[in-house]
Amino acid sequence: MSGKDLSNTSRTNWAALEAMEDEQIDYSDIPPLTDEFFEKATLRIPTTQSHQLVEIDSDILNWFQAHSEEYTTSINSVLRRYIEGQLPAG
């Protein structure tokens, strides 16, 4: 999460939302969850993360930061795909 995300104030009227009954909430624009949806769905269980200091060349870090606010997630994804590519086919 970037620092600018923390400075935004929600304009949601949480008290009014919490006071609403389920019947008052319009769910009509939400598509139904079909068998096809669940066939294509992937369960992703978050893993615990290790916080380690890793030195990365500044040009590489700058590239990731320029392409994504979630650059650490992108770096992790690239490293994971590399590792998976090294595993023997099975």
Helices and strands as residue ranges (DSSP letters): H 3-7, H 14-19, G 22-24, H 35-40, H 58-67, H 71-86
